[in-house]
């Protein structure tokens, strides 16, 4: 597999697909394909949020420590 393009993430493509499936749909709750797209979208959003949280926790409070050492 090749590298993914940076300008169009998986989350944005899934959002576009869900929006296009919803237009003109009379029963969105009954559509299994739409349900699976929504589940994939939620999974991607969870991954992004957990990664951001992990990065934030790994960084710690370095700016606060640097400010206290400087004074």
DSSP file (Angstrom, degrees, kcal/mol; ACC not computed):
  #  RESIDUE AA STRUCTURE BP1 BP2  ACC     N-H-->O    O-->H-N    N-H-->O    O-->H-N    TCO  KAPPA ALPHA  PHI   PSI    X-CA   Y-CA   Z-CA
    1    1 A X              0   0    0      0, 0.0     3,-0.1     0, 0.0     2,-0.1   0.000 360.0 360.0 360.0 143.6    0.0    0.0    0.0
    2    2 A X        -     0   0    0      1,-0.2     2,-0.1     0, 0.0     0, 0.0  -0.248 360.0 -76.6 -85.3 177.0    1.2    3.5   -0.8
    3    3 A X        -     0   0    0      1,-0.1     2,-0.2    -2,-0.1    -1,-0.2  -0.454  48.6-115.1 -73.7 147.0    1.3    6.5    1.5
    4    4 A X        -     0   0    0     -2,-0.1     2,-0.2     1,-0.1    -1,-0.1  -0.533  31.4-106.5 -79.8 149.4   -1.9    8.3    2.2
    5    5 A X        -     0   0    0      3,-0.2     3,-0.3    -2,-0.2    -1,-0.1  -0.544  20.1-143.3 -74.1 140.8   -2.4   11.8    1.0
    6    6 A X  S    S+     0   0    0     -2,-0.2     3,-0.2     1,-0.2    -1,-0.1   0.774  92.4  62.9 -77.0 -26.4   -2.2   14.4    3.8
    7    7 A X  S    S+     0   0    0      1,-0.2     2,-0.5     2,-0.0    -1,-0.2   0.758 106.2  42.4 -75.7 -22.6   -4.8   16.7    2.4
    8    8 A X  S    S-     0   0    0     -3,-0.3    -1,-0.2     4,-0.0    -3,-0.2  -0.862  77.2-166.6-127.7  97.8   -7.7   14.2    2.7
    9    9 A X     >  -     0   0    0     -2,-0.5     4,-1.9    -3,-0.2     5,-0.2  -0.243  35.7-106.8 -78.2 169.6   -7.8   12.2    5.9
   10   10 A X  H  > S+     0   0    0      1,-0.2     4,-2.2     2,-0.2     5,-0.2   0.870 118.8  56.2 -62.3 -38.0   -9.9    9.1    6.5
   11   11 A X  H  > S+     0   0    0      1,-0.2     4,-2.2     2,-0.2    -1,-0.2   0.908 107.0  47.4 -64.5 -42.3  -12.2   11.0    8.8
   12   12 A X  H  > S+     0   0    0      2,-0.2     4,-2.1     1,-0.2    -1,-0.2   0.891 111.4  50.6 -68.9 -37.8  -13.0   13.7    6.1
   13   13 A X  H  X S+     0   0    0     -4,-1.9     4,-2.2     1,-0.2    -1,-0.2   0.903 111.1  49.0 -65.7 -38.9  -13.7   11.1    3.5
   14   14 A X  H  X S+     0   0    0     -4,-2.2     4,-2.6     2,-0.2    -2,-0.2   0.895 109.2  52.5 -66.2 -38.7  -16.0    9.2    5.8
   15   15 A X  H  X S+     0   0    0     -4,-2.2     4,-2.3     1,-0.2    -2,-0.2   0.910 110.3  48.6 -61.6 -41.5  -17.8   12.5    6.7
   16   16 A X  H  X S+     0   0    0     -4,-2.1     4,-2.4     2,-0.2    -2,-0.2   0.903 111.6  49.4 -64.4 -41.6  -18.3   13.1    3.0
   17   17 A X  H  X S+     0   0    0     -4,-2.2     4,-2.2     2,-0.2    -2,-0.2   0.913 111.6  48.2 -65.2 -42.6  -19.6    9.6    2.4
   18   18 A X  H  X S+     0   0    0     -4,-2.6     4,-1.8     1,-0.2    -1,-0.2   0.920 112.4  49.0 -64.0 -43.1  -22.1    9.8    5.3
   19   19 A X  H  X S+     0   0    0     -4,-2.3     4,-1.2     1,-0.2    -1,-0.2   0.899 111.8  48.5 -63.8 -40.4  -23.4   13.2    4.1
   20   20 A X  H  < S+     0   0    0     -4,-2.4    -1,-0.2     1,-0.2    -2,-0.2   0.860 111.3  50.0 -69.4 -34.1  -23.8   12.0    0.6
   21   21 A X  H  < S+     0   0    0     -4,-2.2    -1,-0.2     1,-0.2    -2,-0.2   0.836 107.6  55.1 -70.7 -31.6  -25.7    8.8    1.7
   22   22 A X  H >< S+     0   0    0     -4,-1.8     3,-1.6    -5,-0.2     2,-0.3   0.782  84.5  97.1 -73.2 -27.3  -28.0   11.0    3.9
   23   23 A X  T 3< S-     0   0    0     -4,-1.2     3,-0.1     1,-0.3    -4,-0.0  -0.476 102.7  -1.4 -68.9 124.3  -29.2   13.2    1.1
   24   24 A X  T 3  S+     0   0    0     -2,-0.3     2,-0.5     1,-0.2    -1,-0.3   0.730  95.0 140.8  72.1  23.4  -32.5   12.0   -0.3
   25   25 A X    <   -     0   0    0     -3,-1.6     3,-0.4     1,-0.1    -1,-0.2  -0.870  35.8-167.0-102.7 124.9  -32.7    9.0    2.1
   26   26 A X  S    S+     0   0    0     -2,-0.5     2,-0.3     1,-0.2    -1,-0.1   0.812  83.4  24.4 -82.3 -29.0  -36.1    8.2    3.5
   27   27 A X    >   +     0   0    0      1,-0.1     3,-0.6     2,-0.0     4,-0.3  -0.671  61.8 165.4-136.4  81.1  -35.0    5.8    6.2
   28   28 A X  G >  S+     0   0    0     -3,-0.4     3,-0.8    -2,-0.3    -1,-0.1   0.791  76.3  59.9 -69.3 -25.6  -31.4    6.3    7.4
   29   29 A X  G 3  S+     0   0    0      1,-0.2    -1,-0.2     5,-0.1     6,-0.0   0.794 103.6  51.7 -71.8 -26.0  -31.8    4.2   10.5
   30   30 A X  G <  S+     0   0    0     -3,-0.6     2,-0.7     4,-0.0    -1,-0.2   0.471  85.2  99.0 -89.3  -1.3  -32.7    1.1    8.5
   31   31 A X    <>  -     0   0    0     -3,-0.8     4,-1.9    -4,-0.3     5,-0.1  -0.769  52.5-167.0 -92.5 111.5  -29.7    1.3    6.2
   32   32 A X  H  > S+     0   0    0     -2,-0.7     4,-2.1     1,-0.2     5,-0.2   0.829  88.2  55.6 -67.3 -30.0  -26.9   -1.1    7.3
   33   33 A X  H  > S+     0   0    0      2,-0.2     4,-1.9     1,-0.2    -1,-0.2   0.911 109.3  46.3 -68.0 -40.8  -24.4    0.5    4.9
   34   34 A X  H  > S+     0   0    0      2,-0.2     4,-2.4     1,-0.2    -2,-0.2   0.884 110.5  54.2 -66.7 -38.6  -25.0    3.9    6.4
   35   35 A X  H  X S+     0   0    0     -4,-1.9     4,-2.2     1,-0.2    -2,-0.2   0.912 108.7  47.8 -61.9 -43.0  -24.7    2.4    9.9
   36   36 A X  H  X S+     0   0    0     -4,-2.1     4,-2.3     2,-0.2    -1,-0.2   0.869 110.1  52.8 -68.4 -35.2  -21.4    0.9    9.2
   37   37 A X  H  X S+     0   0    0     -4,-1.9     4,-2.3     2,-0.2    -1,-0.2   0.921 110.0  48.3 -63.5 -42.3  -20.1    4.1    7.7
   38   38 A X  H  X S+     0   0    0     -4,-2.4     4,-2.6     1,-0.2    -2,-0.2   0.893 110.5  51.3 -64.3 -39.4  -21.1    6.0   10.8
   39   39 A X  H  X S+     0   0    0     -4,-2.2     4,-2.2     2,-0.2    -1,-0.2   0.905 110.3  48.7 -64.4 -41.3  -19.4    3.4   13.0
   40   40 A X  H  X S+     0   0    0     -4,-2.3     4,-2.2     2,-0.2    -2,-0.2   0.897 111.4  50.8 -63.5 -39.7  -16.2    3.7   11.0
   41   41 A X  H  X S+     0   0    0     -4,-2.3     4,-2.4     2,-0.2    -2,-0.2   0.933 110.5  48.0 -63.5 -46.5  -16.4    7.5   11.3
   42   42 A X  H  X S+     0   0    0     -4,-2.6     4,-2.4     1,-0.2    -1,-0.2   0.886 110.4  52.9 -61.8 -38.7  -16.9    7.3   15.1
   43   43 A X  H  X S+     0   0    0     -4,-2.2     4,-2.3     2,-0.2    -1,-0.2   0.919 109.5  48.2 -62.8 -43.9  -14.0    4.9   15.4
   44   44 A X  H  X S+     0   0    0     -4,-2.2     4,-2.4     2,-0.2    -2,-0.2   0.903 111.0  50.6 -62.7 -41.6  -11.7    7.3   13.5
   45   45 A X  H  X S+     0   0    0     -4,-2.4     4,-2.5     1,-0.2    -2,-0.2   0.898 109.9  50.5 -64.4 -39.5  -12.8   10.2   15.7
   46   46 A X  H  X S+     0   0    0     -4,-2.4     4,-2.6     2,-0.2     5,-0.2   0.914 110.1  50.4 -62.5 -42.7  -12.1    8.1   18.8
   47   47 A X  H  X S+     0   0    0     -4,-2.3     4,-2.3     2,-0.2    -2,-0.2   0.927 111.5  47.8 -60.7 -45.5   -8.6    7.3   17.5
   48   48 A X  H  X S+     0   0    0     -4,-2.4     4,-2.1     1,-0.2    -2,-0.2   0.922 114.0  46.4 -62.6 -44.7   -7.8   10.9   16.7
   49   49 A X  H  X S+     0   0    0     -4,-2.5     4,-2.2     1,-0.2    -1,-0.2   0.904 112.8  48.8 -66.3 -41.0   -9.0   12.1   20.1
   50   50 A X  H  X S+     0   0    0     -4,-2.6     4,-2.5     1,-0.2    -1,-0.2   0.876 110.8  51.2 -68.3 -35.4   -7.1    9.4   22.0
   51   51 A X  H  X S+     0   0    0     -4,-2.3     4,-2.4    -5,-0.2    -1,-0.2   0.914 110.4  48.8 -65.6 -42.1   -3.9   10.1   20.1
   52   52 A X  H  X S+     0   0    0     -4,-2.1     4,-2.2     1,-0.2    -2,-0.2   0.899 112.4  48.8 -63.3 -40.3   -4.2   13.8   20.9
   53   53 A X  H  X S+     0   0    0     -4,-2.2     4,-2.6     2,-0.2    -2,-0.2   0.902 110.7  50.3 -66.5 -41.2   -4.8   13.0   24.6
   54   54 A X  H  X S+     0   0    0     -4,-2.5     4,-2.3     2,-0.2    -2,-0.2   0.915 111.5  48.2 -62.8 -42.3   -1.8   10.6   24.7
   55   55 A X  H  X S+     0   0    0     -4,-2.4     4,-1.7     2,-0.2    -2,-0.2   0.901 111.8  50.1 -63.9 -40.4    0.4   13.3   23.1
   56   56 A X  H  X S+     0   0    0     -4,-2.2     4,-1.0     1,-0.2    -2,-0.2   0.919 113.3  45.3 -64.2 -44.3   -0.8   15.9   25.6
   57   57 A X  H  < S+     0   0    0     -4,-2.6    -1,-0.2     1,-0.2    -2,-0.2   0.846 111.3  53.0 -68.7 -33.5   -0.2   13.6   28.6
   58   58 A X  H  < S+     0   0    0     -4,-2.3    -1,-0.2     1,-0.2    -2,-0.2   0.824 104.2  56.4 -70.8 -30.7    3.2   12.6   27.2
   59   59 A X  H >< S-     0   0    0     -4,-1.7     3,-0.7     1,-0.2    -1,-0.2   0.813  90.1-172.6 -71.0 -28.6    4.3   16.2   26.9
   60   60 A X  T 3<  -     0   0    0     -4,-1.0     3,-0.2     1,-0.2    -1,-0.2  -0.342  49.4 -49.3  71.2-153.3    3.5   16.8   30.6
   61   61 A X  T 3> S+     0   0    0      1,-0.2     4,-1.6     2,-0.1     3,-0.2  -0.394  78.2 145.3-115.5  53.6    3.7   20.4   32.0
   62   62 A X  H <>  +     0   0    0     -3,-0.7     4,-2.4     1,-0.2     5,-0.2   0.872  67.8  54.8 -62.3 -42.2    7.1   21.4   30.5
   63   63 A X  H  > S+     0   0    0      1,-0.2     4,-1.9     2,-0.2    -1,-0.2   0.886 108.4  49.6 -61.8 -36.3    6.2   25.1   29.9
   64   64 A X  H  > S+     0   0    0     -3,-0.2     4,-1.7     2,-0.2    -1,-0.2   0.890 111.6  48.5 -68.4 -38.6    5.1   25.5   33.5
   65   65 A X  H  X S+     0   0    0     -4,-1.6     4,-1.7     2,-0.2    -2,-0.2   0.888 110.7  51.1 -67.6 -38.9    8.4   23.9   34.8
   66   66 A X  H  X S+     0   0    0     -4,-2.4     4,-1.5     1,-0.2    -2,-0.2   0.873 109.0  51.0 -66.5 -37.0   10.5   26.1   32.5
   67   67 A X  H  X S+     0   0    0     -4,-1.9     4,-1.1    -5,-0.2    -1,-0.2   0.882 110.1  49.2 -68.2 -37.8    8.7   29.3   33.7
   68   68 A X  H  < S+     0   0    0     -4,-1.7    -1,-0.2     1,-0.2    -2,-0.2   0.836 111.1  50.1 -72.4 -31.0    9.4   28.4   37.4
   69   69 A X  H  < S+     0   0    0     -4,-1.7    -1,-0.2     1,-0.2    -2,-0.2   0.815 105.7  57.0 -74.2 -30.3   13.0   27.7   36.7
   70   70 A X  H  <        0   0    0     -4,-1.5    -1,-0.2     1,-0.2    -2,-0.2   0.798 360.0 360.0 -73.2 -28.7   13.5   31.0   34.9
   71   71 A X     <        0   0    0     -4,-1.1    -1,-0.2    -5,-0.1    -2,-0.2   0.463 360.0 360.0 -91.6 360.0   12.4   33.1   37.8
